[in-house]
Amino acid sequence: MLARMEISVEMLKRTAALGGFDWSDAELEPIRPAVERLLEALERLDALPLGDVEPTTQYRVI
């Protein structure tokens, strides 16, 4: 589902600009490792075999 991608400061800058943020390279560099870890976690979640799992049932008590 998710394509593997290189997380660069330039890519983060373009993505932030789409959201209306004008962040500098110095502000984005500390964020880059966290974004890489989050994308790796999403990749692991995407690989889970959920085809046989029953959906969650929620009950409300009034």
Secondary structure, DSSP 8 states (H G I E B T S, - for coil): --------HHHHHHHHHHTT----HHHHTTTHHHHHHHHHHHHHHHTS--TT----------
